[in-house]
Amino acid sequence: MSALPVAEAPGHGRALVIRNLVKEYRKGQPVLRDISLSVSEPGIVAIIGPSGTGKSTLIRCINRLVDPTSGSIMLGGTDLANLQGEPLRAARRRLGMVFQEYNLVERLTVIENVLCGRLGYVPVWRAWTRRFPEEDIARAFALLESVGLGDFATRRADQLSGGQRQRVGIARAVMQEPDLILADEPTSSLDPKTSVEIMELLAKVGRERNIPVLVNIHNVALARRYALRMIGMSKGLVVYDGPPAGLQDSHLAEIYGGEGWME
């Protein structure tokens, strides 16, 4: 696969700073409990923890698929938690999203799905008629080459395998030219070999574009292999935040509860 286009080095404009974030779906029953953390380093930052601990909710608060109950989510000095309407739409351009179930438009071609990453940048009439600027089209083809799908540009999305669909999803996210990529369980629907390939590709995106890639993932071994930093969550709290080498069995017992599952 060819190299991804290299972006400029990250600065304060790409720093994600979360302070005292709380999310309640039911009053008095917080799913996220006073989360504070910052992410600015390029490469994979993995969020691990049991189901129901708030990992996906954290991702969805950052990209505002759900509204936080309280707290701030600062991206380059802009509080995403308080945005609505056009300012929120503009801010979302800076957040590339890779979904567990791919979220492709099945009836569209692969290249059209990648170009969907530019929807926040083009007039509505261009998006509706799928008439994108020539430079965007050229870049979309280059991105497909970089993720190993150069020969699949005109194939419909519903004709692809799961791993191929996820590669399209990654290319679509990169097409936004984001400051941060969020990946919500990007390997959970994939076999072990394909999961490794997807994590390698996400690591490559973070490294070559100099941006953070925040990945919510269940597979601890895979997270340790590719993450430069790991955030362990339990019951809506961050209980570990550090390098993979520092993650001990005692931390995992605190994150997942008990030690029997590690035997």
C-alpha positions in Angstrom: 0.0 0.0 0.0 1.2 3.5 -0.8 1.8 6.1 1.9 -1.0 8.3 3.1 -0.7 12.1 2.4 1.2 13.6 5.3 -0.4 16.4 7.3 1.4 19.1 9.3 2.6 18.3 12.8 -0.1 18.6 15.5 -0.3 21.7 17.6 -2.7 23.1 20.2 -5.4 23.3 17.5 -5.5 19.5 17.5 -5.5 18.9 21.2 -8.7 17.3 22.7 -9.2 18.3 26.3 -12.1 16.8 28.2 -12.9 18.3 31.6 -15.4 16.9 34.2 -17.5 15.2 31.5 -20.8 13.6 32.8 -23.4 11.8 30.8 -26.7 10.6 32.2 -29.3 8.9 30.1 -31.5 8.7 33.2 -31.3 11.4 35.9 -29.1 10.4 38.7 -27.6 7.4 36.9 -24.5 8.6 35.2 -22.8 6.5 32.5 -19.8 8.8 32.5 -18.7 10.1 35.9 -16.5 13.2 35.8 -14.2 12.2 33.0 -11.1 14.4 32.5 -8.4 13.7 30.0 -6.4 15.2 27.2 -5.3 13.7 23.9 -2.8 15.4 21.6 -0.1 12.9 20.7 -0.2 11.3 17.2 -0.9 7.6 17.0 -3.4 5.2 18.6 -4.8 5.9 22.0 -6.9 2.9 23.0 -9.9 2.9 25.4 -10.5 -0.4 27.0 -13.0 -1.6 29.5 -16.0 -4.0 29.9 -19.3 -3.5 28.0 -21.5 -0.9 29.6 -18.7 1.1 31.2 -19.1 4.1 28.9 -16.5 3.7 26.2 -18.9 4.2 23.3 -20.7 6.9 25.2 -17.5 8.8 25.6 -16.8 8.6 21.8 -20.3 9.6 21.0 -20.1 12.6 23.4 -16.9 13.8 21.7 -18.5 13.7 18.2 -21.9 14.9 19.6 -23.9 11.9 18.5 -25.2 12.2 22.0 -25.3 15.4 24.2 -23.2 15.5 27.3 -25.0 16.2 30.6 -22.3 18.5 31.8 -18.6 19.2 31.4 -16.5 20.5 28.5 -15.0 18.9 25.3 -12.4 21.3 24.0 -10.9 20.8 20.5 -8.5 23.6 19.7 -10.1 26.1 22.0 -13.7 25.3 20.8 -16.1 23.6 23.3 -17.9 21.0 21.3 -20.3 20.3 24.2 -22.0 23.7 23.7 -22.3 23.8 19.9 -25.5 23.5 17.9 -26.5 23.9 14.3 -24.0 25.2 11.7 -21.1 25.7 14.3 -21.5 22.0 15.3 -21.6 20.9 11.6 -18.4 22.9 11.0 -16.7 21.4 14.1 -17.6 17.8 13.0 -15.4 18.3 9.9 -12.4 18.1 12.3 -13.5 14.7 13.7 -13.2 11.7 11.4 -15.4 8.8 12.5 -14.8 5.0 12.0 -17.9 3.0 13.0 -18.2 -0.6 14.2 -20.8 -1.4 11.6 -19.1 0.7 8.9 -22.0 3.0 8.2 -21.5 3.0 4.4 -24.1 3.8 1.9 -24.6 0.4 0.5 -26.0 1.4 -2.9 -23.2 3.8 -3.6 -19.8 2.9 -5.1 -16.7 2.7 -3.0 -15.4 6.0 -4.4 -18.7 7.7 -3.7 -18.6 6.5 -0.1 -15.1 7.9 0.3 -16.2 11.3 -1.2 -18.9 11.4 1.5 -16.0 12.5 3.7 -16.2 15.9 2.0 -20.0 16.4 2.6 -19.3 19.0 5.3 -17.1 21.0 2.9 -19.2 21.3 -0.3 -22.5 23.1 -1.1 -25.7 21.0 -0.6 -26.4 20.9 -4.3 -23.0 19.4 -5.1 -23.5 16.8 -2.4 -27.0 16.0 -3.6 -25.9 15.6 -7.2 -22.6 14.0 -6.1 -20.6 16.6 -8.2 -17.5 17.0 -6.2 -14.5 19.1 -7.2 -11.9 17.4 -9.3 -9.2 17.8 -6.6 -11.5 15.9 -4.1 -12.1 13.1 -6.6 -8.3 12.8 -7.3 -7.6 12.7 -3.6 -10.3 10.1 -3.0 -8.7 7.8 -5.6 -5.3 8.3 -4.0 -6.7 7.4 -0.6 -8.3 4.2 -1.9 -4.9 3.2 -3.3 -3.3 3.9 0.1 -5.8 1.6 1.9 -5.3 -1.2 -0.7 -8.6 -0.7 -2.5 -7.5 1.0 -5.7 -9.1 -1.7 -7.8 -12.5 -1.4 -6.0 -13.4 2.2 -6.7 -16.4 1.5 -8.9 -17.7 -1.5 -7.0 -20.8 -1.1 -4.9 -20.2 -1.0 -1.1 -22.6 -3.9 -0.5 -20.3 -6.1 -2.6 -17.4 -5.8 -0.2 -16.2 -7.9 2.7 -16.2 -6.6 6.3 -12.5 -5.8 6.2 -12.8 -4.0 2.9 -15.8 -2.0 4.2 -13.8 -0.9 7.2 -11.0 0.2 4.9 -13.5 2.3 3.0 -14.7 3.8 6.3 -11.1 4.7 7.3 -10.5 6.3 3.9 -13.7 8.3 4.2 -12.6 9.5 7.7 -9.2 10.6 6.3 -11.0 12.3 3.4 -12.3 14.9 5.9 -8.7 16.0 6.7 -9.6 15.7 10.4 -7.7 16.8 13.4 -8.7 13.7 15.3 -10.0 10.3 14.3 -12.5 8.4 16.5 -13.0 4.7 16.0 -15.8 2.9 17.9 -15.0 -0.8 18.1 -13.6 -0.9 14.5 -12.5 -4.6 14.8 -15.4 -6.2 16.7 -17.1 -7.5 13.5 -13.9 -8.8 12.0 -11.8 -12.0 12.1 -8.5 -11.9 13.9 -6.3 -11.5 10.8 -8.4 -8.7 9.4 -8.5 -7.0 12.9 -4.8 -6.9 12.9 -4.7 -5.3 9.4 -7.3 -2.7 10.4 -5.3 -1.7 13.5 -2.1 -1.5 11.5 -3.9 0.8 9.0 -5.2 3.0 11.8 -1.7 3.2 13.4 -0.4 4.1 9.9 -3.0 6.9 9.6 -2.1 8.4 13.0 1.7 8.1 12.3 1.7 9.5 8.7 -0.9 12.2 9.2 0.4 13.2 12.7 -3.0 13.0 14.3 -4.4 11.2 17.3 -6.6 8.1 16.7 -8.8 7.4 19.7 -9.9 3.8 19.5 -12.6 2.1 21.6 -11.6 -1.6 21.6 -12.4 -4.8 23.6 -9.3 -6.7 22.6 -6.7 -5.9 25.2 -3.9 -7.8 23.4 -4.6 -5.9 20.2 -4.7 -2.6 22.0 -1.4 -3.3 23.7 0.2 -4.2 20.4 -0.7 -1.0 18.5 -1.5 1.7 21.1 1.0 4.2 22.3 -1.3 5.0 25.3 -4.1 3.1 26.9 -7.1 4.4 28.9 -8.8 1.9 31.1 -12.4 2.6 32.1 -14.6 1.0 34.7 -18.1 2.0 35.8 -17.9 5.3 34.0 -14.5 6.3 35.4 -11.0 6.4 34.1 -9.0 4.0 36.3 -5.8 3.7 34.2 -4.2 6.2 31.8 -0.6 5.4 30.6 1.6 3.4 28.3 0.7 -0.3 27.4 3.9 -1.5 29.2 2.6 0.0 32.5 -0.8 -1.9 32.3 -0.5 -4.6 34.9 -2.8 -7.5 35.9 -3.8 -5.5 38.9 -5.0 -2.7 36.6 -6.9 -5.2 34.4 -8.6 -6.7 37.5 -9.7 -3.2 38.5 -10.9 -2.4 35.0 -12.8 -5.7 34.3 -13.5 -6.8 37.9 -11.8 -9.8 39.5 -9.0 -12.0 38.2 -10.8 -15.2 37.2 -11.3 -14.0 33.6 -7.5 -13.7 33.2 -6.7 -17.4 33.8 
